[in-house]
Every structure is written in structure tokens, then in C-alpha cells.
Amino acid sequence: MIIAGVDGSAAARAAVAWAADDAMRMREPLRIVHALNRDPYRYWTIHASLDQDTLLHMAQTMVSEAAELARECQPHIEVSTEIVEGAAAPVLREQAKAATEIVIGSRGLGGFTGALLGSASMNVAGKAHCPVVVVRPEQGSARGEVVVGLDDAPECEPALEFAFQQAELRGSPLRAIHAWQPPVQLYAPQINYDPDDITAAHRQAATARVARFRQAHPGVEVIEDVRRAHPVDALVAASAQAALVVVGSHGRGGIRSALLGSVGHGVLHHARCTVAVVRN
């Protein structure tokens, strides 16, 4: 089952449209979920004409409109709705336990003006047990490459599998980006190194990493893209022509305790297309 989280925002509408398309491609039912968090309204229900029944009616209208949008996008998918009491992030993380993927907007109604990514979106993307797709409302066409971040560690393999599946379902090329930077010690004058030799070694490692997935998905056109660059810079640059960028939920940077690594964090904030975060 694919779950789309909604809150009435433009980003949530974009997420519903994306989720409906993915439900059609994956032949999965779509459930539209709204987290009804009453806490921010408790003061207003005392001093204004806003009662608990009104909040529930607003939530019901919201999910009904979202379901109508989903059916307009894909008339043949199965659509259901659910209103769950609680804050958005914990509600969606709980829903993720039974989901194929969670689809949410990049920022909701409660976000700061100009913010690229809402706190709830970041919280869900960093902690959910299933892939989390974060959709930007301003994204244009969903056509283009599927881009995935690649490194030489097995932890990237869940993201690779998701990316190959998405590329196969869409009939899109898959660009596997392996970005590398030389350690600062290599710039010491007493050390001689050949950047071309290092690039060749990274290319060989990238080829070995994707080999099994090529065999499992022979119909996917794969572009192995090895760059001397920071991974965030490389993935964000590729996102300009992509339909989807896929990253793993754990980084390899300095903060090992962070569930969402520095690369995932940077890509979520700066990518120009939809981003999927896949837990390792």
C-alpha cells in the first residue's frame, strides 16, 4: 500500500498526484492519511467559534478532496482515506510500518515562508521504515532520469534497488552517480597521485556495485556517472533534469548518530525534483 500524507497545502496536493501515479505503476492501493493534531487549536476552541467537530469536518473535507484528486489523476486505482489523531510526523512514521512507501509534500501549511523543507517532512524521511518520497509543489514534468547516489559500501543497496524499480516502472534511464573527493592529505607536497587513476578505481567500484542490479533489471538503461565532486553537489546538479533522486537514509559523514545523513539532508533541501529517501 502507498500512503500519501495530506494537510491541505499545495505540496500535499502534489504529493497526492505523485502517489496516485506511483500506485498505478506499482499496482498498489492508495491510502490518503491526515494527522489531526488538535493541540495547536485548544486555546482557540475556548475563545473562538472553532470547536472539535469543526476540526473533524475540516479534516474530512480535506481527505475527500485529496481522494477526488487522486481519482482524477488515476481513475482505476483503489483509494481510501483515514484521519488519525496525533501530530503528523509520528502518525506517518507509524503508518510507514505497513506501507510500501510514504509520499509527502516538501513543506506543509505550518512551515516558515520560504523554507525548502518542513520539519515534519524531514522527521519522517529520517526515521520511517519504508521509502519516503518528498514531493515539491513547484516541480514541473515528472519525466526524466531516475538518479541514485552510489558509494562503495553495501549500505547503498536498498536505495539502489528502489531506484532500479522506479526506473523500470517508468521506462526511464537510471543515472548512478558516484561522487568522490580526494582526502586533504593527498594535497601534501610529498605525496604524488594521479587523479585519473583514482577516478578509474572509483569507476570500477561503481560498476561492481551496480552489476547485480543490472542483472535483476536488464531492461533498465544504466548510466554510470563517476564525478570528482561533493555528493550533494553532484546529486543536486543532476536533479535539474531528473524526475526523481534517490538517496539512502544513512550518510557516511561525521555525525554517525544521525538517521538522515549529511548527503540525504543536503539533497532534500536543495534538489530541484522529487527526492526518495530509502532506509538502509
Secondary structure, DSSP 8 states (H G I E B T S, - for coil): -EEEE--SSHHHHHHHHHHHHHHHHHT--EEEEEEE--GGGHHHHHHSS--HHHHHHHHHHHHHHHHHHHHHH-TTS-EEEEEEES-HHHHHHHHGGG-SEEEEESS-TTS-TT-SS-HHHHHHHHH-SS-EEEE-TT-----SEEEEE--SSGGGHHHHHHHHHHHHHHT--EEEEEEE---GGGGSTT----HHHHHHHHHHHHHHHHHHHHHH-TTS-EEEEEEES-HHHHHHHHHTTEEEEEEES---SS-TT-SS-HHHHHHHHH-SSEEEEE--
